[in-house]
Amino acid sequence: MGAASMILLIICGLAFAGGALLLSSVITPGSKNAQKGEAYECGVETKGQSWIQFNVGYYLFALIFLIFDVELVFLYPWAVVVKNVGMVALDGEKMSKSKGNLEFVGALMQQGVDAMAIRLALLDHHYRSDWEWTTQGIQAAQSRWHSWRQGLSRRLGAPAAAFIERMRVALYDDLDAPRACQAVDDWLTSAGEDEQAPADMAAAIDALLGVSDH
């Protein structure tokens, strides 16, 4: 935006504000009297001096209120997304704290399930879809993670650029995590002799899917 455009914008803003005030004073009926000039707050007439010192706690309350009031606006985008989030079932019923039919990560890890396998079990389903947590599902995720670890530990692999781009495109398309995971599976079954490919894929999987062997 050039200087002329900025000046014109300022002039238009001042003209709009001033015009609104002028028009309001001309067309709005009104009268001036002693009662209208009195200070009024919650029906209590002011007594004594208005310039008194308040406890700083009152200002903190006001600031806290403003912070939470403003942050409330940021809940709307979350609400728009969360209303379309799918439900997860266990034993044929929706997982619910009130029903107590929950699968705990800590309990799974105590059973020897790798944390990354648990993450892959979740990533295998789109966040908008309804699905059921099953023993077969977590076993398949463990097998998948074992295959990924073996593939990423290889010395050579297929060039990773195209597969990493497929992962990015899939996640950009409404966080399509299952399609991103499929791109990794396809890389594992592709032949190639790129020495940098395993390291590149490991970094991409860590950055894009949050799955790492570290």
PEKARA-V342336 format. One record per residue. N is the residue number from 1. RES is the residue in one letter. SS is DSSP state (alpha for helix, beta for strand, coil for the rest). PHI is phi in whole degrees, -180 to 180 (none if undefined). OMEGA is omega in degrees with one decimal (none if undefined). Layout:
# PEKARA-V342336
n = {N/N}
res = {RES/RES}
ss = {SS/SS}
phi = {PHI/PHI}
omega = {OMEGA/OMEGA}
This chain:
# PEKARA-V342336
n = {1/2/3/4/5/6/7/8/9/10/11/12/13/14/15/16/17/18/19/20/21/22/23/24/25/26/27/28/29/30/31/32/33/34/35/36/37/38/39/40/41/42/43/44/45/46/47/48/49/50/51/52/53/54/55/56/57/58/59/60/61/62/63/64/65/66/67/68/69/70/71/72/73/74/75/76/77/78/79/80/81/82/83/84/85/86/87/88/89/90/91/92/93/94/95/96/97/98/99/100/101/102/103/104/105/106/107/108/109/110/111/112/113/114/115/116/117/118/119/120/121/122/123/124/125/126/127/128/129/130/131/132/133/134/135/136/137/138/139/140/141/142/143/144/145/146/147/148/149/150/151/152/153/154/155/156/157/158/159/160/161/162/163/164/165/166/167/168/169/170/171/172/173/174/175/176/177/178/179/180/181/182/183/184/185/186/187/188/189/190/191/192/193/194/195/196/197/198/199/200/201/202/203/204/205/206/207/208/209/210/211/212/213/214}
res = {M/G/A/A/S/M/I/L/L/I/I/C/G/L/A/F/A/G/G/A/L/L/L/S/S/V/I/T/P/G/S/K/N/A/Q/K/G/E/A/Y/E/C/G/V/E/T/K/G/Q/S/W/I/Q/F/N/V/G/Y/Y/L/F/A/L/I/F/L/I/F/D/V/E/L/V/F/L/Y/P/W/A/V/V/V/K/N/V/G/M/V/A/L/D/G/E/K/M/S/K/S/K/G/N/L/E/F/V/G/A/L/M/Q/Q/G/V/D/A/M/A/I/R/L/A/L/L/D/H/H/Y/R/S/D/W/E/W/T/T/Q/G/I/Q/A/A/Q/S/R/W/H/S/W/R/Q/G/L/S/R/R/L/G/A/P/A/A/A/F/I/E/R/M/R/V/A/L/Y/D/D/L/D/A/P/R/A/C/Q/A/V/D/D/W/L/T/S/A/G/E/D/E/Q/A/P/A/D/M/A/A/A/I/D/A/L/L/G/V/S/D/H}
ss = {coil/coil/alpha/alpha/alpha/alpha/alpha/alpha/alpha/alpha/alpha/alpha/alpha/alpha/alpha/alpha/alpha/alpha/alpha/alpha/alpha/alpha/alpha/alpha/alpha/alpha/alpha/coil/coil/coil/coil/coil/coil/coil/coil/coil/coil/coil/coil/coil/beta/coil/coil/beta/coil/coil/coil/coil/coil/coil/coil/coil/coil/coil/coil/alpha/alpha/alpha/alpha/alpha/alpha/alpha/alpha/alpha/alpha/alpha/alpha/alpha/alpha/alpha/alpha/alpha/alpha/alpha/alpha/alpha/alpha/alpha/alpha/alpha/alpha/alpha/coil/coil/coil/coil/coil/beta/beta/beta/coil/coil/beta/beta/coil/coil/coil/coil/coil/coil/coil/coil/coil/coil/alpha/alpha/alpha/alpha/alpha/alpha/coil/coil/coil/coil/alpha/alpha/alpha/alpha/alpha/alpha/alpha/alpha/alpha/coil/coil/coil/coil/coil/coil/coil/beta/beta/beta/coil/alpha/alpha/alpha/alpha/alpha/alpha/alpha/alpha/alpha/alpha/alpha/alpha/alpha/alpha/alpha/alpha/alpha/alpha/coil/coil/coil/coil/beta/coil/coil/coil/alpha/alpha/alpha/alpha/alpha/alpha/alpha/alpha/alpha/alpha/alpha/alpha/coil/coil/coil/coil/alpha/alpha/alpha/alpha/alpha/alpha/alpha/alpha/alpha/alpha/alpha/alpha/coil/coil/coil/coil/coil/beta/coil/coil/alpha/alpha/alpha/alpha/alpha/alpha/alpha/alpha/alpha/alpha/alpha/alpha/alpha/coil/coil/coil/coil/coil}
phi = {none/-80/-65/-63/-65/-65/-63/-63/-64/-64/-62/-63/-64/-65/-65/-65/-66/-65/-63/-64/-65/-65/-64/-64/-69/-84/-95/-89/-69/-166/-148/-113/-152/-66/-66/-69/-87/-78/-75/-137/-150/61/77/-109/-74/-67/-127/78/-78/-80/-86/-124/-89/-102/-64/-61/-59/-64/-68/-64/-61/-65/-66/-63/-61/-64/-60/-70/-66/-72/-64/-60/-61/-74/-76/-63/-59/-64/-64/-63/-78/-66/-65/-104/-74/-74/-100/-110/-109/-140/57/84/-128/-59/-60/-150/-65/-67/-83/79/-93/-116/-111/-95/-61/-59/-67/-64/-67/-66/-85/97/-80/-68/-60/-69/-67/-63/-65/-65/-63/-76/-69/-75/-128/-69/-67/-89/-93/-84/-152/-119/-79/-134/-63/-63/-66/-72/-67/-65/-67/-64/-64/-65/-65/-62/-66/-62/-62/-64/-66/-75/-89/-69/-79/-126/-165/-66/-50/-90/-55/-65/-72/-65/-65/-62/-64/-63/-62/-63/-71/-67/-85/58/51/-79/-64/-58/-71/-66/-66/-64/-63/-67/-60/-66/-65/-63/-93/-95/-92/178/-129/-90/-70/-88/-58/-59/-67/-65/-67/-61/-66/-68/-63/-66/-73/-91/-111/71/-112/-148/-94/-82}
omega = {-178.9/-178.9/-179.6/179.0/178.9/179.1/179.6/178.3/178.8/-179.9/179.3/178.9/178.2/-179.8/180.0/-179.3/-180.0/178.6/179.3/178.2/-179.7/179.8/178.8/-179.7/-177.7/-171.9/-177.5/176.9/-179.3/178.5/179.4/176.2/-175.8/-178.3/-180.0/179.5/-178.7/174.2/-176.5/178.7/176.5/175.7/-177.9/179.6/-178.5/177.7/178.8/-177.8/177.3/-177.5/177.5/-177.5/177.8/175.3/-178.0/178.5/179.3/178.3/177.6/177.4/-179.4/-179.9/178.7/177.9/-179.9/-179.8/-178.6/178.8/179.2/-179.1/179.4/180.0/-176.8/176.6/-177.5/176.5/177.9/-179.1/179.7/-179.1/-173.3/-178.6/179.6/-179.1/179.9/179.7/177.7/-177.9/175.1/-178.4/174.8/179.3/179.5/175.7/-177.3/177.6/-179.2/178.1/179.4/-179.9/-177.9/174.7/-173.8/-179.3/-179.5/-180.0/178.3/-179.4/175.8/177.8/177.5/179.2/179.7/-179.4/179.3/175.7/176.6/179.1/178.7/176.8/177.7/-178.4/-179.1/-179.4/176.5/-173.6/178.2/-173.9/172.4/179.4/-176.3/176.5/-177.9/175.8/178.9/-179.7/-179.6/175.5/177.4/178.8/177.1/177.8/179.1/-179.5/176.8/178.6/179.0/-178.3/178.1/-179.2/-178.8/178.7/179.4/179.2/-178.0/178.2/177.5/176.8/-167.9/-170.5/-176.7/-178.8/176.5/177.5/175.9/177.6/-179.4/179.8/-179.8/-179.7/176.5/179.5/176.5/176.2/179.9/-177.0/178.8/179.5/176.8/178.0/178.6/177.0/176.9/178.3/-180.0/177.8/-178.4/-177.4/179.6/-179.2/178.1/-177.9/178.5/-177.9/-176.9/-173.4/-179.5/179.2/179.0/179.4/178.9/179.2/-179.6/179.2/178.5/-174.5/-172.9/-176.5/-179.4/-179.7/-176.4/-179.9/-177.4/none}
